[in-house]
Amino acid sequence: MRPKKPEATGEGDLFRARLDQIINLKHELVQLGGKIDWNWIDREIAPLYSDKGRPGVETRFVIGLLLLKHIYGLSDEAVCERWVHDPYFQHFTGEEFFQHEFPHERSDLSHWRKRLGNKLELLLAESLRVAHETGALRTRDLKRVTVDTTVQPKAITFPTDAKLVHAAIKGLSRLARAHGVRLRQSYLRVAQHAAMMAGRYAHAKQFKRYRRQLRLLRTRLGRLIRDIRRKIEGQGKLEAIFEQPLWRAAQIRSQEQRQRGWKLYSFHAPEVECIGKGKASAPYEFGVKASIVTTNGRPPGGQFVLHAKALPGNPYDGHTLCDVIEDTEKLTGCPIERAYVDKGYRGHNASNPRRVFISGQKRGVYGVIKRELRRRSAIEPVIGHMKTDGHLGRCYLKGREGDAANVVLSAAGHNLRLVLAWLKMLLRLILIALRLLPAAPAAIKSPS
């Protein structure tokens, strides 16, 4: 059922402190909370609810927590813990009185992310609207953009063969224990020792010993798979539960290090892809490709992200440009006059190819276009800030839906960080201007 809107009483309470009496109402977080259109967000989310059932958690409360999490780079647990002792966080989420306990469950954030799905883009759109309203972003800045792709790494370790087989053994044993499947032997102790020795032998370049330990791990995994299949045969419910884990374990057991084609890089996150970016420090990254669109020029408030989207399947960059430009125009409501990309977009499928300029291009590049093409590389520090200050650097959310949600929320969090810095700077300039005003001269009394 659609959540009820909290109503502010405006009255005092003998046993509780009003937040507007204990915080600085000129603080940038308070100003940001007043500029976000919470009613519009609530109306957009309303179709996701049914007319019956228990009322959901207040929209402003959960959306505010999601934004605060990505603005300050906190985890779900950390943002809930900080909310209890930070009155500015409580005011931002719509509280009227200071609360000494967290009123809901931490898992509500996970449920809301799943419920919102594709609707998360409205938070990115709202961040751009707030930036435009405060003067940090101008309309003309939306017409010339820079497009690039990056990798959003998943929260997995580097996938060596020994690690993957060991993870499959642990995952199957844990699942069998949870559902009461009595195994002949779990092989946990043997597999842990073999995985440890395989890592040591590989580090010492003793590859014959390493391959011996790897064969031992694969043999134990095969025994475990066959044992579980015998125990659950004919039990439809258990067969359905173990179908995917057994398929992943069999795939990990059969795949080789240098085989061509699709491979599985994580037992608990099968959606992970191996993406080669050609970096000296990290030739391969394991996660999902993400497309980022920023302003080409520098608006007054900084370099804003106009669109962000996860690209599962590791598509070629040029084949995604047409859809990315169309989605950006739909999100901002402003047609794109020029788009600047790197050499990975050669052979792109843009609807107006004459308005797309590739790094290193000579034909048609002169004057303003030449200066704007030199600014194409300004998108790199934006991506760096999204990874270090936000959550784009490591995704802890589950599945492809979690990857898509993390990319969009990281972009919205980056934009709101810039808006907070802009509001703080404006307040500082106003205070400096007030100090520099000359004092009013005292009234001169006429002689009587």
Secondary structure, DSSP 8 states (H G I E B T S, - for coil): -------------SSS-BHHHHS-TTSHHHHHHHHS-HHHHHHHHGGGS-SSSS----HHHHHHHHHHHHHHT--HHHHHHHHHH-HHHHHHTT-SB--SS--S-THHHHHHHHHHGGGGHHHHHHHHHHHHHHTSS-GGGGSEEEEEEEEEEBS-----HHHHHHHHHHHHHHHHHHTT---S---HHHHHHHHHHHHHHHHTT-HHHHHHHHHHHHHHHHHHHHHHHHHHTT-HHHHHHHHHHHHHHHHHHH--TT--S-----SS-TT-EEEE---SS-SEEEEEEEEEEEESS--TT---EEEEEEETT---GGGGHHHHHHHHHHHHSS--SEEEE-GGGTT---SSGGGEEETT--TT--HHHHHHHHGGGGHHHHHHHHHHTSSTT-B-S-HHHHHHHHHHHHHHHHHHHHHHHHHHHHHHHHHHHHHHS-----------
